[in-house]
Amino acid sequence: MSRSGSIARKTKETEVSCRLELDGSGEASVSTGSGFLDHMLDLLARHALFDLRLESKGDLAVDLHHTAEDVAIVLGQAFKTALSDKTGIRRYGFAAVPMDEALAEASVDISGRGRLELAGVVPEGAPISPTLLEGFFTAFASNAAVTLHVEARRGRDPHHVVEAVFKAVARALRAAVELDPRERSLPSTKGLL
């Protein structure tokens, strides 16, 4: 069974299309108009071992906000669609990722409840502002219906901190969606995720 999702979204501010394959090899083709966001999505796909095709056109002349948020919405919806049958998944994932002097941790629960808890400090000068980073992961978690805890534990270089955050989230998602050969049903006492 293919665990994939394709979503397209068009607003007055952006136009985003995404195809996500959970059981991929980490191949990505991403074009958002922001080199840094492209880089973050590329490494997210690589470290999650998801195949990702994503294209976005937006009002970058205004700023990156609408593009980043709408990309996260579409990516979250594609993730949720790809994971429609959660039977046999591990459900939980955790990763701690160092990037030189930076360290980030991420924990994920494929809970069916979208929530983000973000802690830590992203130093001034980050290519994506702390507010935009929080907005991106809030939109993703909400639309993917996952509980996501992220902490930027330390770091001086803002690029390294943001990159460690994306890599930690990728590795946690990879662990959570992995199929557990011992799990024959939904990993929930409720019988629903």
PyMOL commands that set and color helices and strands:
alter all, ss='L'
color gray80, all
select helices_A, chain A and resi 35-48+65-82+130-144+158-177
alter helices_A, ss='H'
color red, helices_A
select strands_A, chain A and resi 4-10+14-21+28-31+51-58+92-99+102-109+115-120+147-154
alter strands_A, ss='S'
color yellow, strands_A
deselect
rebuild
show_as cartoon
